[in-house]
Amino acid sequence: QAFKADGAALGDEICLRIGEGGLDKTMRMFDDFQAFKDLESSYNNFKLIIKSIVVHDTIRTNKTEGIEMTKLFNLSAKEAEHIGCTFVSIISRCTLGAVAVDDWLTKIDAMQQLASEYPWFAPAMSIVAQKFIEFVEFDLKLKLAIGAAFSLMETVFGAILTATFLNTEGLESYGYAAAALMATRACAQSILYYEWNKKAIQSMGWKQKVASVLPSLLSFKQVSHAFAVCKGTQGYRDEKIRETGLDRILQILFQGVPLRVLTSYILIGGVGGEGRNYGILIIMSNVVSCLATALASTSINFEFDSFPETKRNDQEFSDYIPVNVKMRRMLYVVMLFQSLLTSVLRMLGYALLLTVGIKEFFIVTVADLALCLAPKIFEFDLDFFLPAAAFPGGSLLARTFMKLLTDHARIVEFRHPRAMGGMLWTINDWMGLAYTFVAVILFSKTSSWDEKDVLGFGPMSTVLATFIISLACLWVTSNIMFLKLVEPEKRGIFFSRVTAKQFCRDKFFKSRNDQVMAEWTLQVNRSLWASFRKEVKDWCLDNWVDWEYDKPKWFQDIRGKAEGSDSHVIPKDFIPDLEALSKMREDRRSGFGRASSKISLNRIASLTSFRNKAGLGRTLSTGDKKFQKITPTIAED
């Protein structure tokens, strides 16, 4: 008889057989092991669950609807295959095998029953899940390492170009500009590193502080982060992935985009009569820079769609990346190619317009920005979700930087309602193509650049137009492939018209999780939930005692905030009166357990009444399921 302690050994055997012999050898476990024989004799279709897990490359959907209440005694073949697909779907988005299996068992009644009858089953599947995760993580670590290498190469080429321009007569001013861009990037990344690791750095001596910040100044931090991720623990890994993502965004904004636009302008315009003498160096630098941007943006898109927090908070706007391993890799290549083409096309558009004239560049660029912001202004959705953008002009500045990133790096994460929104993001994607064609048309009218052939292919304007049209055709093709590869039920998020205010309202009124409700009200720009501020206030006042008593982590993170100069802190009128709060705490210690019956029942009844008035038909998550079950009765009474 197999016991719980045998689960790990059985899980290792499953993984070994999958690796060595694939499906056939794995299925022979039902002949070789009594534990599997017992399962098969009791539940005929259990073998199909294992089979669908082994051949997970055929999975095409993330859907799990319709199998949650499935029972073992009447498990059909189709349901068994669907359960196996669900297992792979869950583990492809988790970082720990045990967590993935626990989620799987919780979601599906049949698996809960199986785990209770066969104690070895859950430990065995935890081993299998962890092996799958390690396989997926190898791809993640490889992508991080390649991205860090190209990021370092981009910095090296930037330093070489800067030194070259400074030592070339007629290009000195451009050398100073390049040096300023690299210095700005280094300072921004150092500030990010300090803010992200403030507590640890403050406890260091001054020599350790310098040593910890120096890699950011020298642009080695992404390399050290990639190394840390490859060998670090799970929690440490996730934190470094986030920090690396922000670090890459800063490099794109402050060095990658402006420096390659500057160098392309020098090359195309023949600035100072010397620009074209360094054509090979500039082209190599820009190719590396565009590749670094493409790798960074694609990694950010994949990583942010895979974080557990994303799955918990934004299920309706995430999970667009397919579960199928082969299709995931195909989508990664397509997104990488798309981002590369986007970077090249925008870079050429900017450089061509600068060559035509500063006035033309300014007019076309401002018109492009205005067309992007106009829908947000007309829909009263200009306010940016970050609390730091709540100062006057902050939302406009944040959205300008966000558009710049989308134009040059194609950050898919910005299609979320809290950022640009799906429809506007898609329209802006195509506007980038139009921007480049406008630049080509204006450039072609500048006849002074058509005096000489370019490598025997004809005038420069003709060569550039042909090159850009070819890139545009490839971009359109990759865009179609992108929509074909993403999960079918998630294609709508790229055409969604949900605004940030609507999203916050939906999260508050429809969510069953206090943490999610707090994240989309108390921890975002207040203007996004100003229209239902009273409801948020009532919710805080009614739940504050429970939060003080239970001390959930999310509450502790924001507990110390009170009304002040910053607009993102908790308003004072959202916090119960301290004297009344003290009395409530005394009531909690009066022998009624978690809360006195009078306080709890009154609180729940008032919350239910408030929810019913709002037409929600639900209760808040209090952490006690029995309260949720009796709430409707209390409300009716």
N, C-alpha and C positions, 0 to 999 in steps of 0.2 A: 504493500500500500504506500502511495506517495503522500508525504506530509508537506507542511509548509516549508520546512527546511530543505526539501528536495527541489523546490521550485527553481532556485538559481541554477542548479545542475541541469535541469530539464531545459531551462531557457538558454543556457550555453550550448546545449546539444542542438536545439533548434537553429541557433545562429550558425553553428558549425556546419550543419547540413545545408542551410541556405547558401552559405559561402562556397561549399565544396561541390555540391551536387544539384543545387537549385530545387525545383519543384519535386521532381521524382524522388530524390533522396529524402527530402523533408517529409513527403507523404508516407514514406516507409516507416516513419516513427509510429504510425498507428498499428504496424505489425510487430515492431521491435520492443515497444514499451507498454507495459500493462496499464499504466496510468492513462495513456491515450486510447488503449483498447476499451477501457471502462467508459471513457467519454463517448466514444463512437457507438458503443452498444446502447448507451442511455439516450444519446441524442444523435440521430443519424446524420444530420446536416452540419454538425460541428466541424467536420473535416473541411467543409466549404469555407468556413471562417478562416482557417489557417491557410487554405489555398489562395483566397483573395488577398491575404496579407503578403504571401510570398510573391505573387505575380502583380504586385502593386503598380507596376509600370502601366497597366491597362486602365488604371483609375482616371476618370476624367471629371469627377464632380466632388464638391465639398459638402453636398447636401446630406443631412442626417435626419430630415423630417420623416415621420412615419414609422420609425423603428424604436422610438424611445420606450414605448410600452409593450414591446414584443416580449412574449413569454417563451421559455425554453420548450415546454411540452408541445407547442404547435409551431415551432420554428420552421419556416419554409426555406427552400433553397435560395430564393431571391433575397429573403431577409438575411440569411446567413452571409451571403456575399456582400450585402450592404453593410453589415456590421463590421466585416473585415476592412472594407473601404473606409469606414468611419475611424477605425483604429489608426490607419495610416494617415488619414486627414488630420487627426489630433496630434500625433507625434511629430508630424512635419512642422508643427507650429509651437512645440514645447521645447524646453531646454533640459528637462529631467525626465527620464523614463518612468519613474514612479509616479510623478505628477500626471503624466500623460495617461497612464493606465488607470489611475484614480478617477480622472475626468471621464475616461471611457466607461468605467464601471458605473459611475454616477449617472451618466446620460442614458444608459440602456439597461432596462430592468433584467433582461435575459442574462446579461453578463454579471450583474450583481448576484443573481441566483446561482450562476455557475461558480463564481468565486466563493460563495458561502458553502456550497456543496463540496468543492474541491479546493482545499486551502493552498495547494501548490500552484494553482492557476495564475493568480495575480503576481506572485514573485517571478514566475517564469516569464510572463508577458512583460514585466518591468525590465528584465534583462534584454528581451527582444527589442523593446522600445528604445532602450539606451543605445543598443548597437546601431539601430536605424538613425538615431539622432547624431551619433558620432560620425556616421557616414555623411550625413548632411553637413555636419560641422566641418568636415574636411574641406568641402567646397567653400564654405564660409571663410575658413582660415586661408585657403589658397587665394581667394579673391582679395582678402584684406592685405595679404603679403604683396601681391602684384600691384594693388592700388597704392600701397605705401612706397613701393619701389619707383613707380612712375611719378608719384608726388615728389620724391627726393630728386629724381632726374629733372623734373620741371624746375625745381629751385636751382639746381646746378646750372642748367641752361640759362636761367634768368640771370644768375651771377656772371656767367661768361658774356652774355650780351651786354649787360651793364658795363662791365669792364671794357669791352670792345668799343662801345659807343663813347665812353668817357675818354678813350685814347684816340678817337677819330675826329679830325677837324671837320666841323660842320654838324656833328652829331652829339656834341657835348651836352646840349640841353636835354636831349632825349635820354642820354645816359643818366643825368640827374633825376629825370622823371622816373626812369626804371628803378633807380636806387631808392627813391622815395616810396614807390609802390611796394618794393620788397621789405623796406623797413616798416611800413604800415602793416603789412601782413604779419610780420614777426611780432610786432607789438600787440596786435589784435589776438593772435594765437596765445601769446604769453598771458594776456589778461584773462582769456577764456580758461587757460590752465589754472591760473591762480584762483579764479572764482569757483571753478569746479572742485578744487582740492583745498579750499581756503583753510578748513579746520586742521588738516594735516600739515600744511605749510606753516601756519602760525605757530605750531608747536616745535618747529625746527630751529636750529641755529642758523646764523646768517650764511655760513658756508654751504650748509645743506640747501638753503633756500635758493642760492645762486645755482647750485648744481642741478636742482630740480627744474628750474625755469630755463636754464641754458638750452636744453634740447628744443624747446619751443622757439627760441630766438634763432636757432640754427636750422629750424625746419626738420629736425630729427624726431620730433615727438610722435608723428604718425608711424614711423618705423618702430619706435619703442612700444607704442600701443599695440601694433600688430604682433610684436614678439610676446607682449604680455597676454594678449588674447589667445595666442596659440598654446601657451603654457599655463594660463591662469585658471582660477576657479570659476564656477559658473556665474556667481553674482558679480565677481570682479570683471569677468568677461563682458557681461551685459553693460556695465557702467562704462567700460573702455570703448565699447562699440558706439555708444551714444556720444561720448566725448570726441571720438575720432570722426564721427559724422559731422559734428559741429565744426571741428577743426578743418575738415575738408571744405565745408561751406565758406569759411573765412578765407581759405586759400583761393578758392574760385573767385570770390568777390573782390578781394584786395590785391591779388597778384595775377591769377590765371587769365581772367577776362580782360582787364585793362592792358596788361603787358602784351598779350598776343594781338590785340587791336592796334596798339601802338607800333609794334614791330611790323605788322601787315601793312599799316599805313606808310611806314618808312620804305618797305619793299616796293609796294605798288606805285607810290608817288615818287620814288627815286629821290627822297629828301636829301638835300645838301649835296647832291651829285654823287653821294657815296653809298646811299641806301642799298642799291642793287648789287653792290660789290660783295655784300654779305648775304646774298640770297639763299645759299645752301644752309648757312648757319641759322638764319631766320626761319626757313621752312622746317628744318629739323626741330628747332625749338617749339614751333607752333604745333607740329604733329605730336610731339611728346606732351605738350600742354593740353591739347584737345583730348588725347587719350587719357591723361590723368583726370581731366574733368569728367569724361564719359565713365571711367571706372568708378570714380567717387560717387557720381549721381546714381549709377545703377546699383551700387552697393547700398547706398542710402535707401533707395526705393525698396530693395529686397529686405533689408534689415528692419526698417520701420514697419513693414507689413507683417513681420514675423514676431514682433515683441508681444509677450503675454498681455501687457497693458493695452496694446492696440486691440487685441482680440476681445478683451473684456469691455472696453469702452466704445469701440467703433466697429462692431461686427457688420453693421449694414454698409459701411464704407471701406471695409478692408477685405482681406481674403481674395483679392483679385488674382493673385499668383496661384497657378494650378498646383494640385497635390502631386500629380504625375511627375516623377523625377525627370524623365526625358523632356517633357514639355516645359518643366521649370528651367532646364538648361537651355532649351531653345528660346524661351522667353527672355532669359538673361542675355543671350547673344543678340537677339533682336533689339532689346532695350539699350544695350551697349552701343549697337550700330546706330540706333536712332539718336541717342545722345551725342555721339561723335558727329553725325551729320548736322545736327542742330547747332553744335558748337562751331563747326566750320562755316556753315551758311551765315550765321549771325556775325561771326568774325569778319567775313568778307563783306557783308552788308555794311557794317560800321566803317571798315577801312575804305571802301569805295566812296561812301558819303563824305568822309573826312577829306578824301582826295578831291572830290568835287568842290567842297567848301564847308567852312564851319557853319555858315548860315543854313545851308541845305541840311546838314547833319542835325542841327538843332531843331529845325522845323519838322522834319520827318520823325525824329525820335520823340519829340514832345507830342506830336499827333498820335503816334503809336501808343504812348503811355496814356493819353487822354481817352482813346478809344477803349483801352482796357479798363480804365477806372470808371468810365461813364455808366456802365450797368450797375456798378456798386453804389454810385451816387444816386441814381434814379430809384434804386430799390432800398435806399437808406441803410445800406449794408457796408458802408466804408469802414466802420470801426473794426480794428484788428483784434483778434481774440487774446493776444498776450497782454497781461496787466501792465507790463512795462511800456506799452504803446498808448497808454491812456492819456498822456500829456498832449497839449494842443499840437497838432501836426504829426503826432507820433504814428497814427494809423496810416497817414499818407506816406510817411517815410518808410514804414515797414512794408507797405504794399509795393512801393517802388523797388525796394531791394528784392522782394519776393518775385516781382516780374522780371527783374534782371537775371535772377537765378534760373527762373523758368525758361527765359529766352535763350540762355547760353548753356544750361546744363540739363534742362528738361526734368526737373524734379517732379515725379508723378505724385508724390505725397501732397503737393499743393493743390491737387484736384479736390481735396477735402473741403466741406462747407466752411470750416473754420478759417480757411485760407482764401483761395480764389473761387472755389466751387467747380463742380464738374463741367458744366456747360461753358463757363468763361475760360477755364483752363484749356479746353479743347479748341475754342475759338482763338485764343491767344497763340496756341500751337501753330495754327494755320496762318495767323497774322505774321508770325516770324518769317514764313515763306514769302508772303507778300512784301514784307519790308525789304528783303534781299532783292527781289525783282525790281522794286522801285529804285533801289540803289543802282542796279545794273542799268536801268533805263536812263537815269540821270548821268551816270558815268559815261555811257555810250555817246552822249551829246557833247562830251568834252573832247573835241577833236585833237587837241594837242598831244594826247596820249596814243594816237593811232599812226604816228609818223613811221614807226618801225615795226617790222614783223617780230613776233615772239617765237623764237626757235623755228621759224619757217612755217608756222601754223596760221599766220595772218595777224591783223591788228590786235592789240591787247584787249580792247573792249569785246571783240568777237570771240577771242579765246576764252576770256573770263565768262562771257555769256553762255558759251557752249558748256564750259565746265560746271557752271552753277545750275544750268538746266538739267544736266546729267545727275548732279547731286540731288536736285529736287525730285526727279523721278524715282531715285532710290529711296528718298525720304518718304514719299507717298506710299511706295510699295511696302516699306518697313512698318508704316503706320497701319496699313491694312492687316499685315501679319500680326502686329501687336494686338489689335482688337480680336483677331481670330484665335489667338493663343490664350488670352485671359479667360478666367472662368466665365462661361456664358451668362450665368445669372448676375454677374457683377459688371457687365458691360454698361449697364444703365448709369453707374456712378460717374462715368465720364461725360454724361449728358444731363446730370442732375442740376436742378435749379434751386435746390434747398440752400437757404442763406444761413449765415452763422447764428443769427438771432433765432431763426426757426429751429436750427439744430439744438441750441441750448435749451429752448423751450421744450422740445420733444424729449431731450435727455432728462430734464427735471420732472416732467409730468408723467412720463411713461416708464422710467427706470424703476427697478425694484431694489436698487443698491444705493445706500447712502453715500458711499465713496464716489460713485459715478456722478450722482447728483451734485455733490460738493465740487467735484473737479470741473463741472461745466456751469457753475454759478460762482461760488466763493473764490475760485482760483482762476477766473478769467476776467477780462475787461467788464466792468460793471454795466457799461452801456448796452451790452448784449442781453442782459436780463432785467433791464430797468422796467420793462413793461409788466413784469410779474414780480417786482421786488417785494410786495406785501406777502405773496405766497412763500417766497424764499425766507422772509423774516419769520413767518409763522412756523415754517418747517424747522428752522434753527431753534427757536424758542421751545418748541414742543419736543425736540430731540436732544437738546443740549445735555440734560441730566443723564440720559443713557450714554451719551458719548463720553461724558466725564467719568462715568462709572466703568464703562467697558474699555476706555482708552484705546480705540483702534489707531493703528499707526498713522493713517491719513489725517486723523483728527489731531494727533499730537504734533504733526508737522505744521499745522496752521493754528494751533491752539494759542500760541503766544501773540498772535496778531490782533491788534485793536485799531480803532479809528485813529488815523494820523494823517501825515502829509501824503502818503502814497494812496492811490485809488484802488489798490487790489487787496488791501487788508480787510478783515472782517469789521463791518460797522458795529459801533458800540450798542446800538439799539437791537442788534441781532443776538446779543448775549443776555441771558436772564439776569435779573437783579441778584446781586451777590447775597443779600440777606435771604431772599426767597430760595436761592440755590442752596445756601447753607442749611435751610430748613428741610429742603428736599433730601439732602444728603443724610440728615438726621433721621428722616423717615425711612431711608434705605437701611439704616442700621437698627431699625426698630423690630426686626425679626420677621419681616415679610419676604426675605430672600433677595432676589435680584432687584426688586422694586416693591414698594408698598402697593397693595392692590388698588387702593383708591387713586393714587397718582397714575399708575399704569393704565387702569381702565379708563379713567377720565382722559388721559392723554391720547389713548388709542381711539376713543370715541370721537374726540375733537378732530383728530387727523382724518378719520374715516369720513366724518361729515364734510371736512374741507375737500377731500378727494372726490367725494360724490358730487359736490357742487361743481367741481371742475369737470365733471363728466368722465372721470378716469376709471372708476370701477376697480380700484386696486388699493393696497395699503403700502406703507413704507416698510423697508426691511429693518426690523429692530434687532435681529439676531436671535429671536425666540420664535420658533415656528408656531407654537401654540397660540401666541398672540395673533399671528396672521390668520389663523384658522377661526378664532372666535370673534375677530373684529366685525365681520358683517352682522353677526347677531347683536353685538353691542350697539352698532349703529342703528339697527332696526328698533331695538328696545328704546 
